[in-house]
Amino acid sequence: MPSNKVHQSCRFAALAALAVAAQTATVQAQQVSVTNPSVEAGALSVDVTGLNGSGFVVVHAAAEGDGPVVPQSIGNAYVPEGVEQVTVPIGAPVAAGDKLFVMLHTDSGVARVYEFGEGTTDIDTPVMVDGKPVVIPVAVDAVTARQAPALPGAQAIAAGDRVYTADQSSNTVTVISPAEEKVLGTITLGAQRIEKNMAPVDQHEENVHGLGFARDGSAVSVVSVSSNAVQVLDPATNEVQTTAYVGRSPHEAFVSPDGKTVWAAIRGEGYVSVIDRETGEVQDRITTASGPSKVVFSPDGAHAFVNHLFANTVAVIDVASRKVTDEIAVPEQAGGSADEAVTPDGKELWLGHPGTGHTTVIDARTLKVKAVLETGPRTNHPNFVTRDGTDYAYVTVGGLNQTKIFRRTDGEPEEIGKIEHSGVAPHGIWPSPDNSRLYVVLQKSDAVDIIDTATNEVIKTLSVGQDPQALIYVANAAPGAEGANLGEQGLGNRVENIAIEVRGAEGASASANIRHVAGVDEIDITARGLPAGQSFTVFGQNEGGSHPIRSIKAGDNGVVGEALAYADYFDTYTGLLLLPEGQKP
């Protein structure tokens, strides 16, 4: 670790006593200890004894000579009253053999917000015992890979890292090597739409949609919405380890911080299923509001956040007890949210609202809404990058074919730019742990854009499986650059996006995403600005005339979000036409 100097302007009165206290292991009350001195997945586990009330465990780098660098810290975690162990995310490079210092601090300012630092050394001050601060030295004996989004100091992109996409039409998971920037192949979980999917006895997984992972990179969780399946993949072999069939329409799932369970949001029924990772047995159901969409865990592993598509609320769950402890009200203007992400520093939770085109930013410590941002139609997934000491948020906006960039601040985020994508409908997004790259899946182009975060420009585009939705980056997933047990289902198929001619609805627009899937063409129709509740007919056009393909009906907002049809389009038609029902071309 690079050496650090104690800032000369520090007014920490007890600084002179730190080196002495660091050698003193006889504190009788209010103390910290470290049983496992490994920094695992970017965090250090610390035991706390006798803390009076709540406080913070704070980790400092070592100064030249001895003692900690103060008041600056490289990590902190809130300690609720009665809690005796916490996980502290580390925000600096750490190597085996480095020395760290662990301290206890009070929570004397804004509850749950660590405020001690440069210029504010009179708030959240160190806990003192017998006139000395509680501090111990820790010699780091091992360091494991950090997962993204990560605080500064994480490892570079490596040969064993993987990027995965969940491909809803080909029912596959695409496996990408980020080190080589190439697709290794796909994992087949079901048949391509609509091949075999409508059989009386269907044993395939359908609508492969959601992805998550274990913090040590040892597992990938996959959710198939229509077959109600939550599966665990071994990323080293690309084989299914466990399959659990849960309630109706699960959406997203993540492996718990301890790696033992998978928490799945069951959007069609209104609860979170807690599934044994090894056996697939459902251990628990945690009731939530209507339409839970995703489960994400705080960096310290203490809490889970659950957003909802059909309710304007976020549930906060205590991971240890599996109880909902708080509900965060989401403003009515934002509406239901489909995706969420927590910042690597644990300070904020961002929600994407595709129906209203907003993004909500919540203070994850105080559980208060900080901002509601207007981001654009089909606002999808948020994620985070830190470069050169500045924290950024990226939000995919499917309706604009852009990813918007925000600078995170203590107040409302500032929009500073946008990324124009190579294709249509950016959806899932994830950075590399070293914050140098972003990977964005293009749902209606069956592709992934790779972005250099130094320039925020697309540097490469990869073709992946069909109708990709979620995307994740998993560090240390595989033993090397090659991929085992992979196929090619869903790869290399024709896909096009076309404008639909609209008649009889002034100001309306419509488009179609058309892809060749298992011997037939899937036509995904979207329309906006139609008269509310009115029915229309979609016609295929060619030299011989116009032929009806299907009927659609506008919602109360004049939108048709997705209407699917299956036909031999590419070999038969040259375009599509939308007319009010009953009218002839």
C-alpha positions in Angstrom: 0.0 0.0 0.0 1.4 3.5 -0.8 2.5 5.3 2.3 0.2 8.1 3.7 1.1 11.2 5.7 -0.9 12.5 8.6 -2.5 15.7 7.4 -0.9 18.6 9.3 -4.1 20.5 9.8 -5.7 17.7 11.8 -6.9 18.9 15.2 -7.4 15.4 16.6 -6.4 16.0 20.2 -5.7 12.4 21.0 -3.4 11.8 18.0 -0.3 11.6 20.2 -1.8 8.7 22.1 -2.7 6.6 19.2 0.6 4.8 18.7 0.6 3.9 22.4 -3.0 2.8 22.4 -2.4 0.7 19.4 0.0 -1.4 21.4 -2.4 -1.8 24.3 -4.6 -4.9 24.1 -6.0 -4.7 27.6 -9.1 -2.4 27.1 -11.8 -3.9 29.4 -14.9 -2.4 27.7 -15.9 -0.9 24.4 -13.3 -2.7 22.3 -12.8 -4.0 18.8 -11.1 -7.2 17.6 -10.4 -8.9 14.3 -10.4 -12.7 14.3 -9.9 -13.0 10.5 -7.4 -10.4 9.2 -8.3 -11.1 5.6 -9.9 -8.4 3.4 -12.4 -10.6 1.6 -14.4 -9.2 -1.4 -13.2 -5.7 -0.4 -14.3 -5.8 3.2 -12.9 -6.5 6.7 -14.9 -8.3 9.4 -14.6 -6.7 12.8 -15.9 -7.8 16.2 -17.3 -5.2 18.6 -17.6 -5.6 22.4 -19.4 -3.4 25.0 -20.2 -0.5 22.7 -22.4 2.0 24.6 -25.3 2.7 22.2 -24.6 2.9 18.5 -21.5 4.0 16.7 -19.1 3.3 13.9 -16.2 0.9 13.2 -13.6 2.9 11.2 -10.6 1.6 9.4 -7.5 3.8 8.8 -4.4 3.3 6.7 -1.1 3.3 8.5 0.9 6.5 8.7 4.7 6.7 8.1 6.3 5.3 11.2 3.4 4.0 13.3 -0.2 4.8 14.1 -3.2 5.5 11.8 -3.7 8.2 9.3 -6.3 10.5 10.8 -8.8 12.0 10.4 -9.0 10.4 6.9 -10.3 6.9 6.8 -10.5 4.2 4.2 -13.7 2.5 5.4 -16.4 2.7 8.0 -19.5 0.8 9.0 -22.4 1.7 11.3 -22.8 -0.4 14.4 -26.4 -0.5 15.8 -26.8 -0.9 19.5 -26.3 -4.6 20.5 -24.6 -5.7 17.3 -21.3 -7.4 17.9 -19.9 -7.9 14.4 -19.8 -5.7 11.3 -18.3 -5.8 7.8 -16.4 -2.7 6.8 -16.0 -2.0 3.1 -12.5 -0.8 2.3 -12.1 2.0 -0.2 -8.3 1.9 -0.9 -5.8 -0.6 -2.4 -4.9 -3.2 0.2 -2.4 -6.0 -0.1 -1.3 -9.0 2.1 1.2 -7.7 4.6 -0.3 -4.2 4.8 -1.0 -2.8 8.3 -4.4 -1.2 9.0 -5.8 0.4 12.2 -9.4 -0.2 13.4 -11.1 2.3 15.7 -14.4 2.8 17.4 -16.3 6.1 16.9 -19.4 7.5 18.4 -22.6 8.4 16.4 -23.1 11.9 17.8 -24.2 13.7 14.6 -26.8 12.7 12.0 -27.9 9.1 12.9 -26.1 6.4 10.8 -24.1 9.0 8.9 -20.3 9.0 9.6 -19.2 12.6 9.7 -15.8 12.6 11.4 -13.2 13.8 8.9 -11.2 16.8 7.6 -12.8 19.9 9.1 -15.4 18.0 11.2 -13.4 16.4 14.0 -15.9 17.4 16.7 -18.6 15.0 15.4 -18.7 11.2 15.6 -15.5 11.4 17.6 -13.4 8.3 18.7 -14.6 6.3 21.6 -12.3 6.9 24.6 -11.5 4.3 27.3 -9.4 5.5 30.2 -8.6 8.7 28.3 -7.3 6.8 25.2 -9.1 6.1 21.9 -10.1 2.5 21.2 -7.8 1.4 18.4 -6.0 -1.8 17.3 -3.5 -2.6 14.6 -4.4 -5.3 12.0 -1.8 -7.0 9.8 -3.7 -8.1 6.6 -2.8 -11.7 5.8 -4.8 -12.2 2.6 -6.9 -10.2 0.0 -9.5 -11.7 -2.3 -11.1 -10.1 -5.4 -13.6 -7.3 -5.1 -16.9 -7.3 -7.0 -18.2 -4.3 -8.8 -19.5 -1.7 -8.3 -16.4 -1.2 -6.2 -14.7 1.5 -4.2 -11.3 2.7 -5.4 -8.5 0.2 -5.1 -10.0 -2.9 -6.6 -8.1 -5.2 -8.8 -7.7 -4.8 -12.6 -9.8 -6.8 -15.2 -8.5 -10.4 -15.1 -8.6 -13.6 -17.3 -11.0 -15.3 -14.8 -13.5 -12.5 -14.8 -16.8 -12.9 -16.6 -19.7 -10.7 -17.9 -23.1 -12.4 -18.2 -26.3 -11.5 -19.9 -29.8 -13.0 -19.4 -31.3 -13.6 -22.8 -35.1 -13.7 -22.7 -36.0 -14.9 -26.2 -33.2 -17.5 -26.7 -33.5 -18.6 -23.0 -29.8 -18.5 -22.5 -27.1 -16.9 -20.5 -24.3 -15.4 -22.6 -20.8 -15.7 -21.2 -18.3 -12.9 -22.1 -14.6 -12.7 -21.3 -14.0 -9.0 -20.4 -10.2 -9.5 -20.5 -10.4 -10.6 -24.1 -13.5 -8.6 -25.0 -15.1 -11.6 -26.7 -18.2 -13.9 -26.3 -17.2 -17.3 -25.1 -20.6 -18.9 -25.8 -24.0 -19.4 -24.2 -25.5 -21.5 -21.4 -28.8 -23.1 -22.6 -31.5 -23.1 -20.0 -34.5 -23.6 -22.3 -35.7 -23.7 -25.9 -35.8 -20.6 -28.0 -39.2 -18.9 -28.2 -41.6 -20.2 -29.1 -40.1 -23.6 -29.8 -41.5 -26.2 -27.3 -42.6 -23.4 -24.9 -46.3 -24.0 -25.4 -46.2 -27.8 -25.1 -48.6 -29.5 -22.5 -45.5 -30.7 -20.6 -42.8 -28.0 -20.8 -39.7 -28.8 -18.8 -37.7 -25.9 -20.1 -36.9 -22.6 -18.4 -38.7 -19.7 -20.0 -38.0 -16.0 -20.2 -34.5 -16.0 -18.7 -34.5 -12.5 -17.3 -32.6 -11.8 -14.0 -29.0 -12.3 -12.8 -27.1 -12.0 -9.5 -24.0 -13.4 -8.0 -22.1 -14.4 -4.8 -19.6 -11.9 -3.4 -16.7 -14.3 -3.7 -17.5 -15.0 -7.4 -18.4 -18.7 -6.7 -22.0 -18.6 -7.9 -24.3 -16.9 -10.4 -28.1 -16.7 -9.8 -30.5 -16.8 -12.7 -34.2 -16.1 -12.8 -36.6 -17.4 -15.4 -39.8 -15.4 -15.1 -42.3 -17.6 -16.9 -41.2 -20.9 -15.5 -40.9 -19.5 -12.0 -37.3 -20.8 -11.7 -34.4 -19.5 -9.6 -31.2 -21.3 -10.5 -27.6 -21.3 -9.3 -24.9 -21.7 -11.8 -21.3 -22.7 -11.1 -19.3 -20.1 -13.1 -16.2 -22.3 -13.1 -18.1 -25.0 -15.1 -21.1 -23.1 -16.5 -23.4 -25.8 -15.2 -26.6 -25.6 -13.1 -26.0 -26.5 -9.5 -29.4 -25.9 -8.1 -32.9 -25.2 -9.4 -35.7 -23.9 -7.1 -39.3 -23.4 -8.4 -40.8 -20.5 -6.5 -43.9 -18.4 -6.7 -45.4 -16.7 -9.7 -43.1 -14.4 -11.9 -39.9 -14.1 -9.9 -37.9 -11.1 -11.3 -34.4 -10.7 -9.9 -32.3 -12.6 -7.3 -29.0 -12.1 -5.5 -26.9 -14.4 -3.3 -26.8 -13.3 0.3 -23.6 -11.7 1.6 -22.7 -14.9 3.5 -23.0 -16.9 0.4 -25.5 -19.4 1.9 -28.8 -18.4 0.5 -30.4 -16.8 -2.6 -32.9 -14.0 -2.1 -35.5 -13.8 -4.9 -38.1 -11.1 -5.5 -41.4 -12.8 -6.4 -43.0 -10.0 -8.3 -46.2 -11.9 -9.2 -47.1 -12.6 -5.5 -45.6 -10.0 -3.2 -42.8 -11.5 -1.2 -39.1 -12.4 -1.1 -38.1 -16.1 -1.1 -35.0 -17.0 0.8 -33.6 -20.1 -0.9 -30.9 -22.5 0.3 -28.1 -22.2 -2.2 -27.0 -25.8 -2.0 -30.4 -27.6 -1.8 -32.8 -25.2 -3.5 -35.1 -25.5 -0.5 -37.1 -22.3 0.2 -36.2 -21.5 3.8 -38.3 -18.4 4.3 -40.8 -16.0 2.8 -40.6 -12.3 3.6 -43.8 -10.5 2.8 -43.5 -7.1 1.0 -45.7 -4.7 -0.8 -47.1 -5.6 -4.3 -44.7 -6.4 -7.1 -41.2 -6.7 -5.5 -38.7 -6.4 -8.3 -35.2 -6.8 -7.0 -33.2 -7.5 -3.8 -29.9 -5.8 -3.3 -27.7 -5.9 -0.2 -25.9 -3.0 1.5 -22.1 -3.2 1.2 -21.8 -4.1 4.8 -24.3 -6.9 4.3 -26.5 -5.8 7.2 -29.6 -4.8 5.1 -31.5 -5.8 2.0 -33.4 -3.3 -0.1 -36.5 -4.4 -2.1 -38.1 -2.1 -4.6 -41.5 -2.6 -6.1 -43.1 -2.3 -9.5 -46.7 -2.0 -8.3 -46.2 0.0 -5.1 -44.4 3.3 -4.4 -42.2 1.9 -1.6 -38.9 0.3 -0.8 -38.7 -2.3 1.9 -35.7 -2.4 4.2 -35.0 -5.8 5.6 -32.6 -6.7 8.4 -30.6 -9.6 6.9 -29.9 -11.3 10.2 -33.5 -11.5 11.4 -35.1 -11.5 7.9 -37.6 -8.9 9.1 -38.8 -5.7 7.4 -37.6 -2.9 9.6 -38.5 0.1 7.5 -40.5 1.3 4.5 -39.3 4.1 2.3 -42.1 6.0 0.6 -41.3 6.7 -3.1 -42.8 10.0 -4.5 -46.0 9.5 -6.6 -44.4 11.2 -9.6 -41.8 8.5 -9.8 -44.2 5.5 -9.5 -43.2 1.9 -9.4 -39.6 0.9 -10.1 -38.2 -2.1 -12.0 -34.6 -1.9 -11.0 -32.4 -0.6 -8.2 -28.7 -0.4 -7.2 -26.9 0.6 -4.1 -23.7 2.7 -4.3 -20.4 0.9 -3.3 -20.0 3.4 -0.5 -23.4 2.5 0.9 -24.6 6.1 0.9 -27.3 5.9 -1.8 -29.9 3.7 -3.3 -31.0 4.5 -6.9 -34.2 3.3 -8.5 -35.1 3.2 -12.2 -38.8 3.9 -13.1 -39.5 2.7 -16.7 -43.1 3.7 -16.7 -42.6 7.3 -15.8 -39.1 8.0 -17.0 -37.7 9.0 -13.6 -34.9 7.9 -11.4 -35.2 8.2 -7.6 -32.2 8.7 -5.4 -32.5 7.7 -1.7 -30.1 8.3 1.1 -29.5 4.7 2.2 -28.4 5.7 5.7 -31.2 8.1 6.7 -33.7 6.3 4.4 -34.9 9.7 3.0 -35.5 10.5 -0.7 -32.8 12.9 -1.9 -34.0 13.6 -5.5 -36.4 12.5 -8.2 -34.6 13.0 -11.6 -36.3 13.2 -15.0 -34.2 10.7 -17.0 -36.4 9.7 -20.0 -38.7 7.0 -21.3 -38.0 3.5 -20.3 -35.5 4.4 -17.7 -34.0 1.1 -16.8 -30.9 0.2 -14.7 -28.5 2.4 -12.6 -24.9 1.6 -11.7 -21.8 3.4 -10.4 -18.2 4.3 -11.2 -15.5 6.2 -9.3 -12.7 7.8 -11.3 -10.1 10.3 -10.1 -11.8 10.8 -6.8 -15.2 11.6 -8.3 -18.3 9.4 -7.9 -20.5 8.9 -10.9 -23.9 7.3 -11.5 -24.9 5.9 -14.9 -28.5 5.2 -15.8 -29.7 3.4 -18.9 -32.6 5.0 -20.8 -34.1 2.5 -23.2 -36.4 4.9 -25.0 -33.6 7.3 -25.9 -30.9 4.7 -26.7 -28.7 6.5 -24.2 -27.0 6.1 -20.9 -27.1 9.2 -18.8 -24.2 10.2 -16.6 -24.6 12.0 -13.2 -22.0 13.3 -10.8 -22.9 12.2 -7.3 -22.8 14.9 -4.6 -24.0 15.4 -1.0 -27.1 17.0 -2.5 -29.0 16.3 -5.7 -26.9 14.6 -8.4 -25.8 16.7 -11.4 -26.3 15.4 -14.9 -23.1 15.9 -16.8 -23.4 13.9 -20.0 -24.7 11.0 -21.9 -23.5 8.0 -23.9 -25.0 7.4 -27.3 -25.3 3.7 -27.9 -24.5 1.6 -31.0 -27.9 0.0 -30.9 -31.4 0.1 -29.4 -32.9 -0.1 -25.9 -30.0 -0.1 -23.4 -31.1 -2.1 -20.4 -28.7 -3.9 -17.9 -25.4 -2.1 -16.9 -22.4 -3.1 -14.8 -18.9 -1.7 -14.4 -15.6 -3.6 -14.0 -14.2 -3.6 -10.4 -11.4 -1.2 -11.3 -13.9 1.3 -12.7 -12.2 1.4 -16.1 -15.0 -0.2 -18.2 -18.8 -0.2 -18.3 -20.8 -3.0 -20.0 -24.3 -2.1 -21.3 -26.7 -4.6 -22.8 -28.8 -3.5 -25.8 -32.1 -5.4 -25.4 -33.4 -4.8 -28.9 -30.1 -5.2 -30.8 -28.9 -8.4 -29.1 -25.6 -6.8 -28.2 -23.4 -5.4 -25.5 -21.6 -2.1 -25.7 -18.2 -1.8 -23.9 -17.5 1.7 -22.7 -14.2 3.3 -21.7 -15.1 5.3 -18.6 -12.2 7.7 -19.1 -13.9 9.0 -22.3 -17.4 7.7 -21.8 -17.3 6.4 -25.4 -18.3 3.0 -26.8 -15.1 1.2 -27.8 -16.5 -2.2 -28.9 -19.8 -3.9 -29.4 -20.4 -7.7 -29.0 -23.3 -9.8 -30.3 -24.9 -11.8 -27.6 -28.0 -13.9 -27.1 -31.5 -12.8 -28.0 -33.5 -10.2 -26.2 -30.9 -9.7 -23.4 -32.2 -8.1 -20.2 -30.0 -8.1 -17.1 -26.2 -7.9 -17.2 -23.6 -8.5 -14.4 -19.9 -8.5 -14.0 -18.4 -11.2 -11.8 -14.7 -11.1 -10.8 -12.8 -14.3 -10.2 -15.6 -16.4 -11.6 -13.6 -18.9 -13.6 -10.2 -20.5 -13.5 -9.0 -18.9 -16.7 -9.8 -17.3 -20.0 -11.5 -20.4 -21.6 -15.1 -21.3 -21.1 -16.4 -24.9 -20.5 -19.7 -26.4 -21.4 -20.8 -23.6 -23.6 -22.9 -23.6 -26.8 -24.1 -21.2 -29.4 -27.9 -21.1 -29.0 -29.2 -17.6 -29.6 -26.0 -16.3 -31.2 -25.6 -14.9 -34.7 -29.4 -14.5 -35.5 -30.8 -11.7 -37.6 -32.2 -8.8 -35.7 -33.6 -5.5 -37.0 -35.4 -2.4 -35.6 -37.8 -0.6 -37.9 -40.3 2.3 -37.8 -43.9 1.4 -38.3 -46.0 3.7 -40.5 -49.0 5.0 -38.4 -52.2 6.2 -40.0 -55.3 7.6 -38.3 -53.6 8.7 -35.1 -52.0 12.1 -35.5 -48.7 12.5 -33.5 -48.4 8.8 -32.7 -45.3 6.8 -33.3 -44.6 3.0 -33.4 -41.7 0.7 -34.0 -40.9 -2.9 -34.2 -38.0 -5.1 -33.0 -37.8 -8.1 -35.2 -35.5 -11.1 -34.6 -35.3 -14.6 -36.1 -35.9 -17.1 -33.4 -36.0 -20.9 -34.0 -37.5 -20.9 -37.5 -39.9 -18.0 -37.0 -39.6 -14.2 -36.7 -40.5 -12.6 -33.4 -42.1 -9.1 -33.9 -42.1 -6.9 -30.8 -44.3 -3.9 -31.3 -44.1 -0.7 -29.3 -46.3 2.4 -29.8 -46.8 5.8 -28.1 -49.2 8.7 -28.5 -52.2 6.6 -29.5 -55.7 7.5 -28.4 -56.3 6.0 -25.0 -58.0 2.6 -25.1 -58.3 2.5 -28.9 -57.6 -0.7 -30.8 -55.4 -0.9 -33.9 -54.4 -3.5 -36.4 -50.8 -4.2 -37.4 -50.4 -5.1 -41.1 -47.4 -6.6 -42.9 -46.7 -4.9 -46.2 -45.1 -6.2 -49.4 -45.5 -5.8 -53.1 -48.6 -7.9 -53.0 -50.4 -5.7 -50.6 -51.1 -5.6 -46.8 -51.8 -8.5 -44.5 -53.0 -8.3 -40.9 -50.5 -9.7 -38.4 -52.2 -8.9 -35.0 -54.4 -6.4 -33.1 -53.2 -4.2 -30.3 -54.9 -1.9 -27.8 -53.5 1.3 -26.4 -53.5 1.7 -22.6 -54.9 4.6 -20.6 -51.7 6.5 -21.3 -51.8 5.9 -25.1 -48.9 3.4 -24.9 -48.4 -0.1 -26.1 -45.4 -1.2 -24.2 -44.8 -4.6 -25.8 -47.0 -6.6 -28.2 -45.5 -9.8 -29.6 -46.4 -11.5 -32.8 -44.8 -14.5 -34.6 -44.6 -14.6 -38.4 -42.3 -15.2 -41.3 -41.5 -11.5 -41.6 -38.0 -11.3 -43.1 -38.8 -13.5 -46.1 -42.3 -12.1 -46.6 -42.7 -8.4 -45.8 -40.8 -5.2 -46.4 -42.5 -3.1 -43.7 -45.3 -2.7 -41.2 -48.4 -0.5 -41.0 -50.6 0.5 -38.0 -54.2 1.4 -38.6 -57.3 2.0 -36.4 -59.2 -1.2 -36.0 -61.7 -1.7 -38.9 -59.9 0.5 -41.4 -58.4 -1.0 -44.5 -54.9 -0.1 -45.9 
